[in-house]
Amino acid sequence: DREFQRKARTLGGNYQLLWLLPQLLSFKNRMLWHFLSYKVGRLLLPWFLICALVSSCFLPYPWNIYALSVQAFFYLLALIDPLIPERFFLKKISSPARTFVVLMAAALWGLKVFFVSPRSLWKVTGVASVKS
């Protein structure tokens, strides 16, 4: 939960960065390709996945069934990952699927930076003290 909140906050910062500095998307930015692929790509990918899911519904039969089945299997696998035992062979597939889905959800959740007061987004985190 803490990692999800941290990732959503980080990706929310990327949304803010694009909002406040749109010139980062210009060709004057020497790092444009890196910025697009690393920062903007992370923000756009969840939307592309939603578009893929919706557009799969409009494919001709039987392609729509195949496309929706593959997507449903992937998301179901991510959903049941916590229930799969650590040593089970399926865990090697379900764990990365879950991580991917959680990161995509964090990118969508990060959008709340535009709709929620900035003060409510930052929480003090406790730091464990080290005893000497």
N, C-alpha and C positions, 0 to 999 in steps of 0.2 A: 504493500500500500504506500509506504513512504517513497519507494523508488518510483512508483507510478506518478505520485504527486510531483516529485522532483523533475521527472521527464516531461510531464505536462507543463510545468512552470518554465522549463528550458525551451520547449517548443513554442510556448506562448510568447516567450521573448523573441523568438524568430519571427512570429507574426508581427510583433511590435516593431521589430527592426525593419521589416518590409514596409510597414505603415509610415514610420518616421523617416526612413531613408530610401525612398524609391529609386534614387540615383544609383543604388547598388545594382540595379537591373539594367543599367546602361552599358554600352560598349566602352565607356571610359573606365570602367572598373576592370583593372588588369586581371582580377581573379574571378571574372564573371562566370566562366565555365565551372569552376570549383564551387562558387557560391550557389549557382543554379542546381548543380548535381547534389551537393551536400546539404545545403540549408533548405532551398525551395523544394527540392525533390521529396524530402521528408514530409513537407507540409501538403504536397499535392497527391502523394501516393494514396492516402486513405480515400480521397475523393475519386481517384481513378478506380479504386476497388469498388466503391459504391456504384459508380457508373457501369462497371463491368457486371455487377450483380443485377442491376436494373436492365441493362441492355440484353443480358442473357435471357430474360423473360420474353424478349421480342424476336429471338432467333427462330428460324423455322424448325418444326418438329422433324427429327428427334434431337437436333443439335441443342435446342434449349434444355432438354432433359439432361443431356450429357454435361453441359456447362454448369447448370444449376446443381447437379449431383456432385461434381468435383468440388465446387465451392462449398456446398453444404458439408461434404466430408471433411474438408480442410478446417472449417470453422468448428465443426463438431469435435474434431480431433483436438483442436486448441482448447475447447471447453472442457473436455474430459481429462485433459492432461494431469490435473492434480489427483485424479483418482487412479491413474495408472501406476503400478508399482515401479520403483526405481530400476530394477533389474530386467524388467520386461522389454522385449525387443522394440515394441512400438513406441517406447519412451524416447528413443533417438529421433523419432519423427515428430511426435506430439510436443515435445519440449520446445524445439525451435518454432513450431507453428504457434504455440501459445505466446512465446516471446514476441513474435512478429505481430500477432493480433493485439497484444497489450500495447506495443509501441504505436501501432496505428490508432488505437483508441486514445492514447495519450496525445497524439497529434491533433485529434479532433477535440479532445477535452481542453487542449491549450488555447482554443479559440475563445474561451471564456474571458480572456484578458480584455476583450473589447466590450464585454457585457457586465463585468463585475468590478466593483471598486478595487483599485490596486492594493489598498491596505488589507483587504480580506484575503488576498492571494499569498501574502508572506506570513509565515508562521515561524516563531522562534523554535529552533530545534535544540534539543538537549545534547550536550557534549559530555561524554563520560569523563570523569576526572581520573587522572593517573596518579596513583599513590606511589611515593618514592620510598 
